Amino acid sequence: MLAYIWAEDSEHHIGINGGLPWHLPNDLAYFKRQTLGHPMIMGKRTFDSFPTLLPGRLHVVLTHSIEFEKEYADNDQVVVVHDEDDLRKWLEEHDSEMTFVIGGASLFEMFKDDVDLLYVTKIKGKFEADTTMPKLEMDRFALKCEEKGMTDERNKYQHTFFVYERK
Ligand SMILES: NC(=O)c1ccc[n+]([C@@H]2O[C@H](COP(=O)([O-])OP(=O)(O)OC[C@H]3O[C@@H](n4cnc5c(N)ncnc54)[C@H](OP(=O)(O)O)[C@@H]3O)[C@@H](O)[C@H]2O)c1
């Protein structure tokens, strides 16, 4: 089972300068709750956006870099793959597990015909950004649930958590 998880603004923006365009701790907590215990597939720039390895999750990282592979060779929390074929092979071998694709844009583009579940946090507003979510064929998905996030002093932007499943 393959799932996407991401957060986007009203214009489908997802990133800026290697990080997120917003600060929304509620969404980070949601991301943790959903992904904990599951492998996460990501591009190297998304990997670099985290200050440390995220506990309790296998990081499957797509990169051309051999140096990066060497750096993490002895780390059993990181699997390095160098091209799409290798990544698809890894996925076939881990077919039974719930696996999250967590970005960025090229990874979300790569698996758009394969993904079964979409976890998207929609954040109200337009943020400065340099990375945009690729267009998905949303008519092929049905809304499974929708939950409004709480706004407060630390979570200033209105946001809603949506889950869609492939029809
Ligand atoms: N809002 C959200 O939910 C969300 C989610 C994820 C990311 N983001 C944001 O999006 C931005 C990062 O996303 P991004 O799209 O720029 O980058 P990305 O997809 O995370 O990483 C791109 C890198 O992945 C590697 N890669 C991609 N395709 C490859 C292929 N076919 N073969 C080998 N390597 C491949 C390359 O690494 P090498 O150059 O090392 O070869 C490439 O430079 C950041 O700002 C991040 O914070 C936001």
The ligand as a MOL file (V3000), in Angstrom:
LIG
                    3D

  0  0  0     0  0            999 V3000
M  V30 BEGIN CTAB
M  V30 COUNTS 48 52 0 0 0
M  V30 BEGIN ATOM
M  V30 1 N 4.9310 20.6650 2.0760 0
M  V30 2 C 5.2960 19.4060 2.0700 0
M  V30 3 O 4.5290 18.5040 2.4660 0
M  V30 4 C 6.6430 19.0020 1.5580 0
M  V30 5 C 6.9770 17.6500 1.4040 0
M  V30 6 C 8.2550 17.3330 0.9240 0
M  V30 7 C 9.1460 18.3310 0.5860 0
M  V30 8 N 8.7750 19.6150 0.7660 0 CHG=1
M  V30 9 C 9.6900 20.7060 0.3860 0
M  V30 10 O 10.0210 20.5420 -0.9870 0
M  V30 11 C 11.3910 20.9070 -1.1750 0
M  V30 12 C 12.1920 19.6970 -1.6300 0
M  V30 13 O 11.5810 19.0910 -2.7200 0
M  V30 14 P 12.2620 19.0320 -4.1610 0
M  V30 15 O 11.1890 18.6260 -5.1100 0
M  V30 16 O 13.0080 20.2960 -4.4040 0 CHG=-1
M  V30 17 O 13.3720 17.9200 -3.9830 0
M  V30 18 P 13.3000 16.3470 -3.6220 0
M  V30 19 O 12.3770 15.6460 -4.5690 0
M  V30 20 O 13.0770 16.1610 -2.1900 0
M  V30 21 O 14.7980 15.9320 -3.9290 0
M  V30 22 C 15.3270 16.1010 -5.2200 0
M  V30 23 C 16.5710 15.2530 -5.3010 0
M  V30 24 O 16.2260 13.8750 -5.2430 0
M  V30 25 C 17.1030 13.1400 -6.0600 0
M  V30 26 N 16.3680 12.5520 -7.1760 0
M  V30 27 C 15.1490 12.9110 -7.6410 0
M  V30 28 N 14.8070 12.1190 -8.6920 0
M  V30 29 C 15.8320 11.2540 -8.8710 0
M  V30 30 C 16.0610 10.1800 -9.7670 0
M  V30 31 N 15.1590 9.8310 -10.6960 0
M  V30 32 N 17.2150 9.4870 -9.6580 0
M  V30 33 C 18.1230 9.8020 -8.7050 0
M  V30 34 N 17.9570 10.8090 -7.8080 0
M  V30 35 C 16.8260 11.5200 -7.9060 0
M  V30 36 C 18.1410 14.1210 -6.5830 0
M  V30 37 O 19.1460 14.1500 -5.5820 0
M  V30 38 P 20.7130 14.3850 -5.9260 0
M  V30 39 O 20.7740 15.7860 -6.4550 0
M  V30 40 O 21.3880 14.2170 -4.5990 0
M  V30 41 O 21.0740 13.3560 -6.9260 0
M  V30 42 C 17.3540 15.4160 -6.5920 0
M  V30 43 O 18.1710 16.5650 -6.5690 0
M  V30 44 C 11.8720 21.4440 0.1540 0
M  V30 45 O 11.6130 22.8330 0.2020 0
M  V30 46 C 10.9930 20.6880 1.1350 0
M  V30 47 O 10.8820 21.3560 2.3820 0
M  V30 48 C 7.5560 19.9750 1.2300 0
M  V30 END ATOM
M  V30 BEGIN BOND
M  V30 1 1 1 2
M  V30 2 2 2 3
M  V30 3 1 2 4
M  V30 4 1 4 5
M  V30 5 2 4 48
M  V30 6 2 5 6
M  V30 7 1 6 7
M  V30 8 2 7 8
M  V30 9 1 8 9
M  V30 10 1 8 48
M  V30 11 1 9 10
M  V30 12 1 9 46
M  V30 13 1 10 11
M  V30 14 1 11 12
M  V30 15 1 11 44
M  V30 16 1 12 13
M  V30 17 1 13 14
M  V30 18 2 14 15
M  V30 19 1 14 16
M  V30 20 1 14 17
M  V30 21 1 17 18
M  V30 22 2 18 19
M  V30 23 1 18 20
M  V30 24 1 18 21
M  V30 25 1 21 22
M  V30 26 1 22 23
M  V30 27 1 23 24
M  V30 28 1 23 42
M  V30 29 1 24 25
M  V30 30 1 25 26
M  V30 31 1 25 36
M  V30 32 1 26 27
M  V30 33 1 26 35
M  V30 34 2 27 28
M  V30 35 1 28 29
M  V30 36 1 29 30
M  V30 37 2 29 35
M  V30 38 1 30 31
M  V30 39 2 30 32
M  V30 40 1 32 33
M  V30 41 2 33 34
M  V30 42 1 34 35
M  V30 43 1 36 37
M  V30 44 1 36 42
M  V30 45 1 37 38
M  V30 46 2 38 39
M  V30 47 1 38 40
M  V30 48 1 38 41
M  V30 49 1 42 43
M  V30 50 1 44 45
M  V30 51 1 44 46
M  V30 52 1 46 47
M  V30 END BOND
M  V30 END CTAB
M  END
